[in-house]
Amino acid sequence: MNLNKILHFLLLFLLVFSVGCSEDLVEKSNKASIKGTVVKYKSNEPLSKVKITTAPTTETVFTGADGSFIINDVPIGDYSVKAELDGYIMEIKGANLKDDGQTVSVVFEMKDDNALNSPPSVPDLITPADNAENQALSVKLSWNCTDADSDSLTYKVILKNNKNNNVKTYKNLVDKNLTIDSLVYGTSYFWQVVASDNINPEVFSKINKFTTIKTPENRFHFVRNIGNNLGIMSSNEAGSSFQLTLDNTSAIRPRKSNAAGVIAFIKVVDGNPNIFTVKPDGSDLFKVTTIPISGFNINELDFSWSANGKEILYPSFDKLYRVNKDGSGTQLVYQTPDASFISECAWSADGTKIALKTNNINGYNVKIYVIDMLGNVIKDIISGVTGAAGGLDFSVDGSKILYTKDISGFENSDYRQLNTHIFIYDLVTDTTLDVSSKTKIPAGYIDIDPRFSPNEAEVIFTQTSNDGISRKDVYRLSISDEDSRKLLFSNAWMPDWE
């Protein structure tokens, strides 16, 4: 074989070897990898069992517990990578594989199907109309709201008022209406409805306003059993009433002052009975006394307004105090010389006389007498008798005193009264009228808590059985008419008529 033939053979061999090596190299670098992670939109919580496919089609894989996946041996080229999971919106990402052995990473943030859900419409407030006035103390709120996806909607109502910072929220409502009771007279209320489909953010309505009717000028106030407590009621003569004290603490002995424009009463706070005032609509609760009103029995304690409504006179054991209605200027007026307790007091309209009822620690050894503003006794009405007594009230001209006395003279540890009558004592003639006998008190009943009517032709009082446990009712009677007893309020006692 000559040299030329040998060279030709070698060149041919090298060419074949070179081509074979080149083909092996292309085949090895024709593959790449796609890896990635699938998480939940916003929360980045890993999603498992997500189906991962490509177009053009390669291998189908599923994500692991950590949300990761990998597809190996993917031919070089451009691919669409698709992530699918029930309850979530399909996601597609692009992957460009250019180089041999390359690994391209993709991240899917999948949104659940609710992402396409529409929120409820803005609630439309229907009744009462915006800026409605003279609304009753029970109001039915109504509204309209729709949902394009027919989702079940729940609502909450937010209620505010112009009297205080209280905000009431009524939650988890399914109906498009809500009746609100126990509203306050003469108050503007602002209400708003919030709709929720439990998928989208809550939708808030505009804020509407309505105003309740003005506070009635009720002349009657009394105590009533309300649940486990005693509440003070405000009423007109027809019996249309509302609860004046709205908290869960018992309140007793209402005394209205037209001059002061408030109603005073006794309420226990931190174990001590004190005098409070409220406006006729029950708002602006104010504690007047710093020295508690005290005696042998809280239910037998009473106090008195000055005629001008600027001061309150009240007892505390053996002492009598006066205090301004704003709580200032507490002064000692009188102290009993024998250390007996002062349970009740009445202040004459001209401010010159005070009637007192005193007793021992058990409520007996009663004295009723009148002093001047210097503490001098100017008239003894009762002393040295047995049995219970009380219920002091002055006539407007200061010439008569109303009081009660158990004519049976009975005394026991429960302070039970067996035959208590109402009396009127005339300070000018020193004569006494038994009003209960004159107006035929029923057998087995007692008359307590008397007050003169504003025109003093009548008396308002509590009538109850002498068993000490039966229901108490408020009656009125005409002093000059023996057949005039008339029931005013049931389940009521400690009346006041101004």
PyMOL commands that set and color helices and strands:
alter all, ss='L'
color gray80, all
select helices_A, chain A and resi 3-28+113-116+298-300+435-438
alter helices_A, ss='H'
color red, helices_A
select strands_A, chain A and resi 31-40+51-55+61-62+68-75+77-84+91-97+103-110+124-127+132-135+139-144+154-161+167-173+177-180+188-196+203-204+208-212+220-226+229-235+241-243+251-257+262-269+272-278+286-287+304-305+311-316+319-324+331-335+341-347+353-359+367-372+377-382+389-394+400-406+420-426+431-434+445-452+458-465+472-478+486-489+493-497
alter strands_A, ss='S'
color yellow, strands_A
deselect
rebuild
show_as cartoon
